[in-house]
Amino acid sequence: MCEEGPRFHIKEYRFAEEQDKREREESRPELVVLIPEVLDSQYGMYVWPCAVVLAQYLWFHRRMLPGKRILEIGAGMSLPGIVAAKCGAEVILSDTEELPQCLKNCERSCRINNLLGVHILGLTWGQISPNLLSLPEVDIILASDVFFEPEDFEDIITTVYFLMKRNPDAQFWTTYQVRSSNWSIEALLYKWKLKNVHVPLRSFNADKEQLASSPLPGRHTIEMMIISLAGASYT
């Protein structure tokens, strides 16, 4: 008897500009992204609240993305990376080399959105692997909700630092869910000579319980920050 593969549920995320009453009857820019979430509990991969907030930031700043090379780490279902690619960026999606299913999820998300030119590769945080060494310089590193397990924090930071040393002007755009008042990466940022700027959600229309015509992020407390080398300028 053949084993069945994972089951999928296609979710639609619809990004659009906010309009006032006078503009509502006019057409407005809109972006639709489809994500094939995995329903089987063995593979359970879903879009989490942080991903929608980061995708909203990319959509809000979409005019600056064409020509940028962007790497998403811990991509999972890849919503932020897919949005960046659809907005004209050159995108590389990555997830752990140790779980091939994660990379298959990246591939499915690209296929269903007709993004056949997106490069996908395995990267394990904290490891100087051949895949990491082969990466070209990137302008922006994306990550949503990767600061989940404290034991992973420094591995993430060291990987980001390695990439930024190759391009000192690169930035790390990341969203995270506030789960504990004791959560902090400040000491690690200081250790690795990095700095961070907090980005208010209201500054990119993400201070809402529902974004992109979805029920996310809900009532979860999400924060966003941009990390760069301590000597770099933030624009």
Buried (B, 14 or more C-beta within 10 A) or exposed (E): EEEEEBEBEEBEBEBEEEEEEEEEEEEEEEBEBBBBBBEEEEBEBBBBBBBBBBBBBBBBEBEBBEEBBBBBBBBBBBBBBBBBBBBBBBBBBBBBBEBEEBBBBBEBBBEBBEBEEBBBBBBBBBBEBEBBEEBEEBBBBBBBBBBBEEEBBBBBBBBBBBBBEEBEEBBBBBBBBEEEEEBEBEEBBEEBEBBBEEBEBEEBBBEEEEBBEBEBBEEBEBBBBBBBBEEBEEE
